[in-house]
Amino acid sequence: MSTERTQVVVVGAGPAGLLLSHLLHEEGIATILVEAQDRDYVQARVRAGVIEHGAADILRRAGVGDRMDREGLPHEGIELRFDGTAHRIAMTDLTGRHITVYGQQEIVHDLTERRLADGGDVRFACGPAAIHDIDSAEPSVTYTADGGEHRIVADFVVACDGAHGAGRPALGGALTPIEKVYPFAWLGILAHAAPRIHELVYANHENGFALYSMRSPTVTRLYLQVPSTDRLEEWPDERIWDELALRFSLDGQPWEPTRGEIFERSLAPLRSYVGEPMQRGRLFLAGDAAHTVPPTGAKGMNLAIRDVDLLARALTEQVRTGEEAGLRTYTDRALRAVWRAEYFSWWMTTMLHRFDADSAFDRRVQTAQLTNVVSSRAYSTALAENYVG
């Protein structure tokens, strides 16, 4: 087994891991980033697409936001549809801020290109990683690649490797999982179709929730709430398009999204998860390794960006001065934002989705809640502030 040494090992080459590696490089801190999948797979993964005002500023300050600003789609509002009527939440008018629609895979591409251009040590196809000795002064990561076993010893290890990576198991009994599983899933599609409108639409319909969004001027991203037991083969293209048109109905008439070739589809169960604490010894978790939110609130990638911004500052302080206060309080500071995002995502999810167990009373209260949000400036502002970050 070969052995190397660096200051920080980062596990996972998603937005969190790549951005952390870049931020530390900018401060002169050496990192090695290991990723289980190959580069093509990582850059093709379609995930989030909404970037909050603050997260976009972090990317700009880091010098990796130029293409986002050129090609991203600024959105100044969102639309809520229920009872066949449309209501716009004017986010920029209410908060002075906006969101940017720019696919997560584009951020991964931008960050990968930057790390490699800077001579960063980014290793793809590294096999399943394992994390060791986190309570010692020399934690390490092992992995297999090119037929051999490799070990990297570091001062710190940061796991940005998602819900099924090495980070959570390495915390062992120190980790307390707190979660909620929703009784439905999202059927998501990407289609070669120009967006019919240019702001996101959240629809509450008696058949279930639907979301209209986009990734570019030529690609539309759409979602349907479906039972968690459904399978993709139960949803041929025509059925998907017809159901979307029905759920986006206005004034009793179907509202047709622009149809086009569906080139990707997925089924994702909805759940909330927070693992507390987000650290132990010399191991820190960030992004989906530490928490998951329902996509209704568009918070997942934004929380990951915030996590690593906090962690980069704390690690820089420790390396430069030996002061570890920032590292010791990382969990507490990160969780303040995490739980606020969990609340907002839960609130949006329960307000917009249909639950089989709901009574007639529950349905009418849900409609009253939506009416209150769109008719009260205070409630509209609260939604807008949480949405833009």
C-alpha positions in Angstrom: 0.0 0.0 0.0 1.4 3.4 -1.0 1.3 6.2 1.6 1.2 9.9 1.1 0.7 13.0 3.3 -1.2 16.2 2.9 -2.9 18.8 5.1 -6.5 18.1 4.2 -8.1 15.1 2.5 -11.5 15.8 0.9 -13.7 12.9 0.0 -16.2 13.5 -2.8 -16.0 15.6 -5.9 -19.5 17.2 -5.8 -19.9 21.0 -5.4 -19.1 20.9 -1.7 -15.8 18.9 -2.1 -14.6 20.7 -5.1 -15.4 24.2 -3.7 -13.7 23.3 -0.4 -10.6 22.1 -2.1 -10.5 25.3 -4.2 -11.1 27.6 -1.2 -8.3 25.9 0.8 -6.0 26.1 -2.2 -6.6 29.9 -2.4 -5.4 30.1 1.2 -2.3 28.1 0.5 -3.5 24.9 2.2 -2.7 21.6 0.4 -5.5 19.2 -0.3 -6.0 15.8 -2.1 -9.5 15.2 -3.3 -10.7 11.6 -3.9 -13.8 10.6 -5.7 -15.2 7.1 -6.2 -16.8 7.8 -9.7 -15.0 8.8 -12.9 -15.0 12.4 -14.1 -17.5 11.9 -16.8 -20.0 10.4 -14.4 -19.6 13.1 -11.8 -20.0 16.0 -14.3 -23.1 14.4 -15.9 -25.0 14.0 -12.6 -28.1 16.2 -12.8 -29.1 17.5 -9.4 -30.1 20.9 -8.1 -30.4 24.0 -10.2 -31.4 26.9 -8.0 -28.6 29.0 -6.5 -29.5 31.4 -3.7 -28.3 35.0 -3.6 -25.7 34.2 -0.8 -24.4 31.0 -2.4 -23.9 32.8 -5.7 -21.9 35.5 -3.9 -19.7 32.8 -2.3 -19.0 31.4 -5.8 -18.2 34.9 -7.1 -15.9 35.7 -4.2 -14.1 32.4 -4.9 -13.5 33.4 -8.5 -15.6 30.6 -10.0 -18.9 32.4 -10.8 -18.1 34.0 -14.2 -19.9 31.4 -16.3 -22.7 31.2 -13.9 -23.2 35.0 -14.3 -23.0 34.7 -18.1 -25.2 31.7 -18.7 -27.3 31.4 -15.5 -30.9 32.5 -15.6 -31.7 35.2 -13.0 -35.2 34.8 -11.5 -36.9 37.6 -9.6 -40.0 35.6 -8.6 -41.8 32.3 -8.5 -45.4 31.4 -9.1 -47.8 29.4 -6.9 -50.8 27.8 -8.5 -53.8 26.3 -6.7 -57.5 26.1 -7.3 -56.8 26.9 -11.0 -55.3 30.3 -10.3 -51.8 31.7 -10.5 -50.2 33.9 -8.0 -46.7 35.5 -8.4 -44.4 35.9 -5.4 -42.2 38.9 -6.4 -39.0 37.9 -4.6 -36.8 40.7 -5.7 -39.4 43.4 -5.0 -39.9 41.9 -1.6 -36.3 41.3 -0.6 -34.0 43.1 -3.1 -32.4 39.8 -4.0 -32.9 37.1 -6.6 -32.0 33.5 -7.3 -30.0 32.1 -10.3 -31.0 28.9 -12.2 -27.8 27.2 -13.1 -27.4 23.4 -13.0 -25.4 21.7 -10.3 -23.5 19.8 -13.0 -22.4 23.1 -14.5 -21.0 24.2 -11.1 -19.1 20.9 -10.9 -17.7 21.4 -14.4 -16.6 24.9 -13.5 -15.0 23.9 -10.3 -13.3 20.8 -11.8 -11.8 22.9 -14.6 -10.5 25.5 -12.1 -9.0 22.9 -9.7 -7.2 21.2 -12.6 -6.0 24.5 -14.1 -4.6 25.4 -10.7 -2.7 22.1 -10.5 -5.1 20.7 -7.9 -4.8 17.0 -6.9 -8.2 15.7 -7.9 -8.4 11.9 -8.2 -11.4 10.3 -9.9 -12.3 6.6 -10.0 -10.8 6.0 -6.6 -13.0 3.1 -5.5 -14.9 3.1 -2.2 -13.0 5.2 0.3 -12.6 4.4 4.0 -11.8 6.9 6.8 -9.6 5.9 9.7 -8.1 7.2 13.0 -10.3 10.3 13.2 -9.7 10.7 16.9 -5.9 10.8 16.4 -3.6 13.6 15.2 -3.1 11.7 11.9 -6.5 10.7 10.4 -6.2 8.9 7.1 -8.2 7.8 4.0 -7.7 4.6 2.1 -9.0 3.7 -1.4 -8.2 1.5 -4.3 -7.2 2.7 -7.8 -5.3 1.2 -10.8 -5.3 -2.2 -9.1 -3.5 -0.9 -6.0 -4.3 0.2 -2.5 -3.5 3.8 -1.4 -3.4 5.6 1.9 -3.4 9.4 2.5 -2.5 10.7 6.0 -3.6 14.2 6.8 -4.2 16.7 9.5 -7.9 16.8 8.8 -10.4 14.8 6.7 -13.6 16.3 5.3 -16.3 14.0 3.9 -18.4 15.6 1.2 -19.4 12.2 -0.2 -23.2 12.2 0.2 -25.6 10.0 2.1 -24.0 6.7 1.1 -20.3 7.6 1.4 -17.7 6.9 4.0 -18.3 10.0 6.2 -21.4 9.0 8.1 -20.1 5.4 9.0 -16.8 6.9 10.2 -18.5 9.0 12.9 -19.8 5.7 14.4 -21.8 6.0 17.6 -21.2 9.7 17.8 -23.7 10.3 15.0 -27.4 10.8 15.9 -29.6 10.6 12.8 -32.8 12.7 12.8 -35.1 12.1 9.9 -38.5 12.2 8.3 -39.6 10.2 5.4 -42.5 11.5 3.2 -45.0 9.0 1.7 -44.4 10.0 -1.9 -41.6 10.6 -4.5 -40.8 13.0 -7.2 -40.8 11.9 -10.8 -38.4 14.2 -12.5 -37.7 14.7 -16.2 -35.3 16.7 -18.3 -36.6 17.6 -21.8 -35.2 19.2 -24.9 -37.9 21.9 -24.8 -37.7 25.7 -24.6 -39.3 26.9 -21.4 -42.8 28.2 -22.0 -42.4 30.7 -19.1 -39.3 31.9 -17.4 -40.0 31.6 -13.7 -40.5 28.5 -11.6 -44.1 27.3 -11.0 -45.1 25.4 -7.9 -48.6 23.8 -8.4 -50.9 22.3 -5.8 -53.5 20.1 -7.6 -55.9 17.5 -6.3 -53.9 14.9 -8.2 -50.7 16.0 -6.4 -47.9 18.5 -6.6 -46.1 19.6 -9.8 -43.0 21.8 -10.4 -42.1 23.7 -13.6 -38.5 24.7 -13.8 -35.7 25.0 -16.4 -32.0 24.5 -16.8 -31.3 26.6 -19.9 -33.2 28.4 -22.7 -33.5 25.0 -24.4 -33.9 22.5 -21.6 -36.9 22.2 -19.2 -36.9 20.5 -15.9 -40.3 19.2 -14.6 -41.5 17.2 -11.6 -44.6 15.3 -10.6 -45.5 14.0 -7.1 -46.2 10.3 -7.4 -46.7 7.4 -4.9 -43.3 6.2 -3.6 -44.2 2.7 -4.9 -44.5 3.8 -8.5 -41.9 2.7 -11.1 -40.6 4.6 -14.1 -42.0 2.2 -16.6 -45.5 3.1 -15.3 -44.9 6.6 -16.6 -44.5 6.7 -20.5 -43.8 10.1 -22.0 -47.4 10.8 -23.1 -48.7 10.1 -19.6 -46.1 12.5 -18.0 -46.9 15.4 -20.4 -50.7 14.9 -20.0 -50.4 14.8 -16.2 -48.2 17.9 -16.1 -50.7 19.8 -18.3 -53.5 18.8 -15.9 -51.7 19.8 -12.7 -50.7 23.2 -14.1 -54.3 23.9 -15.1 -55.5 27.5 -15.1 -59.2 28.5 -15.0 -60.2 24.9 -15.4 -58.2 24.4 -18.6 -55.0 22.3 -19.0 -51.9 24.4 -19.3 -49.4 22.7 -21.7 -45.6 22.9 -21.0 -43.6 23.0 -24.2 -43.2 19.3 -25.2 -39.9 17.9 -26.3 -37.7 14.8 -26.2 -37.4 13.5 -22.6 -33.7 12.6 -22.3 -33.5 11.9 -18.6 -36.0 10.7 -16.0 -35.7 9.7 -12.3 -37.7 8.8 -9.3 -36.5 10.3 -6.0 -38.2 9.6 -2.6 -38.6 12.7 -0.4 -37.0 12.7 3.0 -35.4 15.0 5.5 -32.3 13.9 7.3 -29.9 15.7 9.7 -26.9 13.9 11.4 -25.8 15.5 14.6 -23.0 16.3 15.2 -21.4 17.1 11.9 -17.9 16.4 13.2 -15.8 14.1 15.5 -12.1 14.4 16.2 -10.4 15.4 12.9 -13.3 14.4 10.7 -15.9 16.9 9.4 -19.0 16.3 7.3 -20.4 18.7 4.8 -23.3 18.8 2.4 -25.4 15.7 1.8 -23.1 13.7 4.0 -24.5 15.6 6.9 -28.0 16.5 5.9 -30.7 16.1 3.3 -33.7 18.3 2.6 -36.7 17.7 0.3 -36.1 19.5 -3.0 -39.2 21.6 -2.6 -37.3 24.4 -0.9 -34.3 24.2 -3.3 -31.8 24.2 -0.4 -29.6 21.2 -0.8 -26.7 22.5 -2.8 -27.0 25.9 -1.2 -26.5 24.4 2.3 -23.5 22.4 1.0 -21.9 25.6 -0.3 -22.5 27.4 3.0 -21.1 24.4 5.0 -17.8 24.4 3.1 -17.5 28.2 3.2 -17.7 28.0 7.0 -15.3 25.1 7.2 -12.7 26.7 4.9 -12.6 29.7 7.1 -12.2 27.5 10.2 -9.5 25.3 8.7 -7.6 28.4 7.5 -7.7 29.9 11.0 -6.4 26.7 12.5 -3.6 26.3 9.9 -2.4 29.9 10.2 -2.8 30.5 14.0 -3.4 27.1 15.6 -6.7 28.4 17.0 -9.4 25.8 16.8 -12.4 27.7 18.1 -13.9 27.9 14.5 -13.5 24.1 14.1 -15.0 23.3 17.5 -18.1 25.4 16.8 -18.5 24.3 13.2 -21.4 22.0 13.9 -23.4 24.5 15.9 -22.9 27.3 13.3 -23.7 25.0 10.4 -26.8 23.5 12.0 -28.4 26.9 12.6 -28.7 27.3 8.8 -29.5 23.6 8.3 -32.5 23.5 10.6 -33.9 26.8 9.2 -33.7 25.2 5.7 -35.2 22.0 7.0 -38.1 24.0 8.4 -38.6 25.9 5.2 -38.4 22.8 3.1 -40.9 21.0 5.4 -43.2 24.0 5.2 -43.2 24.2 1.4 -43.6 20.4 1.1 -46.6 20.2 3.5 -48.2 23.2 1.9 -47.9 22.1 -1.7 -48.2 18.3 -1.7 -51.3 16.1 -1.3 -51.2 13.5 1.5 -53.4 10.4 1.2 -54.3 10.6 4.9 -55.6 14.2 4.7 -59.2 14.8 5.6 -61.5 17.3 4.0 -60.6 19.6 6.8 -56.9 19.2 6.1 -57.4 20.0 2.4 -59.3 23.2 3.2 -56.7 24.3 5.7 -54.0 23.8 3.1 -55.9 26.0 0.6 -56.4 28.6 3.3 -52.7 28.5 4.0 -51.8 29.1 0.4 -54.4 31.9 0.2 -52.8 33.5 3.2 -49.3 33.3 1.7 -50.3 35.0 -1.6 -52.6 37.6 -0.1 -50.4 38.8 2.8 -47.3 40.8 2.1 -45.8 39.6 5.4 -46.3 36.0 4.5 -45.1 36.5 0.9 -42.0 38.2 2.2 -41.3 35.4 4.6 -41.5 32.9 1.7 -39.3 35.1 -0.5 -36.7 35.7 2.2 -36.3 32.0 2.8 -36.3 31.1 -0.9 -33.6 33.6 -1.9 -31.5 32.9 1.2 
